[in-house]
Amino acid sequence: MPIQGYECRRCGFLFEDWKPFDPGEVYVVRCPKCGGTDVKESEAAKEYLELVRDMGRTGG
């Protein structure tokens, strides 16, 4: 399953989670901060988290 960036509509937390590869597969995405399931896919969240990860690898 590919990774997708998400934004929690309840608390605004940005995070990554697996995106179901099979559209028929039932997979509930939960916010790791508040546990809410009202989340939306967010390309901006994915790009931001990739940037943070890259900064961690390069030291800044």
FIKOL-245194 format. One record per residue: x, y, z of N, C-alpha, C, O, CB in turn; chain. Coordinates in steps of 0.2 Angstrom, whole numbers, plus 2048, in hexadecimal, padded with zeros to 3 digits. Glycine has a CB too. Layout:
REM residues N
+--------+---------+------+---------+----------+-------+--------+---------+------+--------+---------+------+---------+----------+-------+-------+
! n.east ! n.north ! n.up ! ca.east ! ca.north ! ca.up ! c.east ! c.north ! c.up ! o.east ! o.north ! o.up ! cb.east ! cb.north ! cb.up ! kette !
+--------+---------+------+---------+----------+-------+--------+---------+------+--------+---------+------+---------+----------+-------+-------+
!      X !       Y !    Z !       X !        Y !     Z !      X !       Y !    Z !      X !       Y !    Z !       X !        Y !     Z !     A !
...
+--------+---------+------+---------+----------+-------+--------+---------+------+--------+---------+------+---------+----------+-------+-------+
END
This chain:
REM residues 60
+--------+---------+------+---------+----------+-------+--------+---------+------+--------+---------+------+---------+----------+-------+-------+
! n.east ! n.north ! n.up ! ca.east ! ca.north ! ca.up ! c.east ! c.north ! c.up ! o.east ! o.north ! o.up ! cb.east ! cb.north ! cb.up ! kette !
+--------+---------+------+---------+----------+-------+--------+---------+------+--------+---------+------+---------+----------+-------+-------+
!    804 !     7FA !  800 !     800 !      800 !   800 !    804 !     806 !  800 !    809 !     807 !  804 !     7FB !      800 !   806 !     A !
!    803 !     80B !  7FC !     807 !      811 !   7FC !    805 !     816 !  802 !    800 !     815 !  805 !     805 !      815 !   7F5 !     A !
!    80A !     81A !  804 !     809 !      81F !   809 !    805 !     825 !  807 !    807 !     827 !  801 !     810 !      820 !   80D !     A !
!    801 !     828 !  80B !     7FD !      82E !   809 !    7FD !     833 !  80F !    7FD !     830 !  814 !     7F6 !      82C !   807 !     A !
!    7FE !     839 !  80D !     7FE !      83E !   812 !    7F6 !     840 !  814 !    7F2 !     840 !  80F !     801 !      844 !   810 !     A !
!    7F5 !     841 !  81A !     7EE !      842 !   81D !    7EE !     848 !  821 !    7F3 !     84A !  824 !     7EB !      83C !   820 !     A !
!    7E9 !     84B !  822 !     7E8 !      851 !   827 !    7E1 !     84F !  82B !    7DC !     84E !  828 !     7E7 !      858 !   823 !     A !
!    7E2 !     84F !  831 !     7DC !      84E !   835 !    7D8 !     855 !  836 !    7DA !     85A !  837 !     7DE !      84C !   83D !     A !
!    7D1 !     854 !  834 !     7CD !      859 !   834 !    7CB !     85B !  83B !    7C9 !     861 !  83C !     7C6 !      858 !   830 !     A !
!    7CC !     857 !  840 !     7CA !      858 !   847 !    7CF !     85C !  84A !    7CD !     861 !  84E !     7C9 !      852 !   84A !     A !
!    7D6 !     85A !  84A !     7DB !      85E !   84D !    7E0 !     861 !  849 !    7E4 !     865 !  84C !     7DE !      859 !   852 !     A !
!    7E0 !     860 !  842 !     7E4 !      863 !   83E !    7EB !     860 !  83D !    7F0 !     863 !  83A !     7E5 !      86A !   840 !     A !
!    7EC !     85A !  840 !     7F3 !      857 !   840 !    7F4 !     854 !  839 !    7F0 !     851 !  836 !     7F3 !      851 !   846 !     A !
!    7FA !     855 !  837 !     7FC !      852 !   831 !    800 !     84C !  832 !    804 !     84B !  836 !     801 !      857 !   82D !     A !
!    7FE !     846 !  82E !     802 !      840 !   82F !    801 !     83C !  829 !    7FE !     83E !  824 !     7FE !      83C !   835 !     A !
!    805 !     836 !  829 !     805 !      832 !   823 !    802 !     82B !  825 !    803 !     829 !  82B !     80C !      831 !   820 !     A !
!    7FF !     828 !  821 !     7FC !      821 !   822 !    7FC !     81D !  81C !    7FD !     820 !  816 !     7F5 !      821 !   826 !     A !
!    7FB !     817 !  81C !     7FA !      813 !   816 !    7F4 !     815 !  812 !    7EF !     816 !  816 !     7FB !      80B !   818 !     A !
!    7F4 !     815 !  80C !     7EE !      816 !   808 !    7EC !     80F !  805 !    7F1 !     80C !  802 !     7EF !      81B !   802 !     A !
!    7E6 !     80C !  806 !     7E4 !      806 !   803 !    7E6 !     805 !  7FC !    7E4 !     80A !  7F8 !     7DD !      804 !   804 !     A !
!    7E9 !     800 !  7FA !     7EB !      7FF !   7F3 !    7E5 !     7FD !  7EF !    7E4 !     7FF !  7E9 !     7F0 !      7FA !   7F2 !     A !
!    7E0 !     7F9 !  7F2 !     7DA !      7F6 !   7EF !    7D4 !     7FB !  7F1 !    7D3 !     7FB !  7F7 !     7D9 !      7EF !   7F1 !     A !
!    7D1 !     7FF !  7EC !     7CC !      803 !   7EE !    7C6 !     800 !  7F2 !    7C3 !     803 !  7F6 !     7C9 !      806 !   7E8 !     A !
!    7C5 !     7F9 !  7F1 !     7C0 !      7F6 !   7F5 !    7C2 !     7F4 !  7FC !    7BE !     7F2 !  800 !     7BE !      7F0 !   7F1 !     A !
!    7C8 !     7F5 !  7FE !     7CB !      7F3 !   804 !    7C8 !     7F8 !  809 !    7C9 !     7FE !  808 !     7D2 !      7F2 !   804 !     A !
!    7C6 !     7F6 !  80F !     7C4 !      7FA !   814 !    7C9 !     7FC !  819 !    7CC !     7F7 !  81C !     7BD !      7F7 !   818 !     A !
!    7CB !     802 !  81A !     7D1 !      804 !   81E !    7CF !     80A !  821 !    7CE !     80F !  81D !     7D8 !      804 !   81A !     A !
!    7CF !     80B !  827 !     7CD !      811 !   82B !    7D3 !     814 !  82D !    7D8 !     812 !  831 !     7C8 !      810 !   831 !     A !
!    7D4 !     81B !  82B !     7DA !      81F !   82C !    7D8 !     822 !  833 !    7D3 !     826 !  833 !     7DC !      823 !   827 !     A !
!    7DD !     822 !  838 !     7DC !      825 !   83E !    7E1 !     82A !  83F !    7E7 !     829 !  83E !     7DB !      820 !   844 !     A !
!    7E0 !     830 !  842 !     7E5 !      835 !   844 !    7E9 !     832 !  84A !    7E6 !     830 !  84F !     7E1 !      83C !   846 !     A !
!    7EF !     832 !  84A !     7F3 !      82F !   84F !    7F3 !     834 !  855 !    7F5 !     832 !  85B !     7FA !      82E !   84D !     A !
!    7F1 !     83A !  854 !     7F1 !      83F !   85A !    7EB !     83F !  85E !    7EB !     83E !  864 !     7F2 !      846 !   857 !     A !
!    7E5 !     83F !  85A !     7DF !      83F !   85E !    7DA !     839 !  85D !    7D5 !     838 !  861 !     7DB !      846 !   85C !     A !
!    7DC !     835 !  859 !     7D8 !      82F !   857 !    7D2 !     830 !  853 !    7CF !     82B !  852 !     7D6 !      82C !   85E !     A !
!    7D1 !     836 !  850 !     7CC !      837 !   84C !    7CC !     834 !  845 !    7D2 !     832 !  843 !     7CB !      83F !   84B !     A !
!    7C7 !     832 !  842 !     7C6 !      82F !   83C !    7C4 !     834 !  836 !    7C4 !     832 !  830 !     7C2 !      829 !   83C !     A !
!    7C3 !     83A !  838 !     7C1 !      83F !   833 !    7C7 !     842 !  830 !    7C9 !     848 !  832 !     7BC !      845 !   836 !     A !
!    7CA !     83F !  82B !     7D0 !      841 !   828 !    7D0 !     842 !  821 !    7CB !     83F !  81E !     7D6 !      83C !   82A !     A !
!    7D4 !     846 !  81E !     7D4 !      847 !   817 !    7DB !     846 !  814 !    7E0 !     847 !  817 !     7D1 !      84E !   815 !     A !
!    7DB !     843 !  80E !     7E1 !      843 !   80A !    7E4 !     849 !  809 !    7E0 !     84E !  807 !     7E0 !      83E !   804 !     A !
!    7EA !     84A !  80A !     7ED !      851 !   809 !    7F4 !     850 !  806 !    7F9 !     84D !  809 !     7EE !      854 !   810 !     A !
!    7F5 !     852 !  800 !     7FB !      852 !   7FC !    800 !     857 !  800 !    806 !     856 !  800 !     7FA !      854 !   7F5 !     A !
!    7FE !     85D !  802 !     802 !      861 !   806 !    805 !     85E !  80C !    80B !     85F !  80E !     7FE !      868 !   808 !     A !
!    801 !     85A !  810 !     803 !      856 !   816 !    809 !     852 !  814 !    80E !     851 !  817 !     7FD !      853 !   819 !     A !
!    808 !     84E !  80E !     80D !      849 !   80C !    813 !     84D !  80A !    819 !     84A !  80C !     80A !      845 !   806 !     A !
!    813 !     852 !  807 !     819 !      856 !   805 !    81C !     859 !  80B !    823 !     859 !  80B !     817 !      85C !   800 !     A !
!    819 !     85C !  810 !     81B !      85E !   816 !    81F !     859 !  81A !    825 !     85A !  81C !     816 !      862 !   81A !     A !
!    81C !     853 !  81B !     81F !      84E !   81E !    825 !     84B !  81B !    82A !     849 !  81E !     81A !      848 !   820 !     A !
!    825 !     84B !  814 !     82B !      849 !   811 !    831 !     84E !  812 !    837 !     84C !  813 !     82A !      848 !   809 !     A !
!    82F !     854 !  812 !     834 !      859 !   813 !    837 !     859 !  81A !    83D !     859 !  81B !     831 !      860 !   812 !     A !
!    833 !     858 !  81F !     835 !      857 !   826 !    83A !     851 !  826 !    83F !     851 !  82A !     830 !      856 !   82B !     A !
!    838 !     84B !  823 !     83C !      845 !   823 !    843 !     846 !  820 !    848 !     844 !  822 !     838 !      83F !   820 !     A !
!    843 !     84A !  81A !     849 !      84C !   817 !    84E !     850 !  81B !    854 !     84F !  81B !     848 !      84F !   810 !     A !
!    84B !     855 !  81E !     84F !      859 !   823 !    852 !     855 !  828 !    857 !     857 !  82A !     84A !      85F !   825 !     A !
!    84E !     850 !  82B !     851 !      84C !   830 !    857 !     848 !  82E !    85C !     847 !  831 !     84C !      847 !   833 !     A !
!    857 !     846 !  827 !     85C !      842 !   825 !    862 !     846 !  823 !    868 !     844 !  824 !     85A !      83F !   81E !     A !
!    861 !     84D !  821 !     867 !      851 !   820 !    869 !     855 !  825 !    86E !     859 !  825 !     865 !      855 !   81A !     A !
!    866 !     855 !  82B !     868 !      859 !   831 !    865 !     860 !  830 !    868 !     864 !  834 !     86F !      859 !   831 !     A !
!    861 !     862 !  82C !     85E !      869 !   82C !    85C !     86B !  826 !    859 !     871 !  825 !     863 !      86D !   82F !     A !
+--------+---------+------+---------+----------+-------+--------+---------+------+--------+---------+------+---------+----------+-------+-------+
END
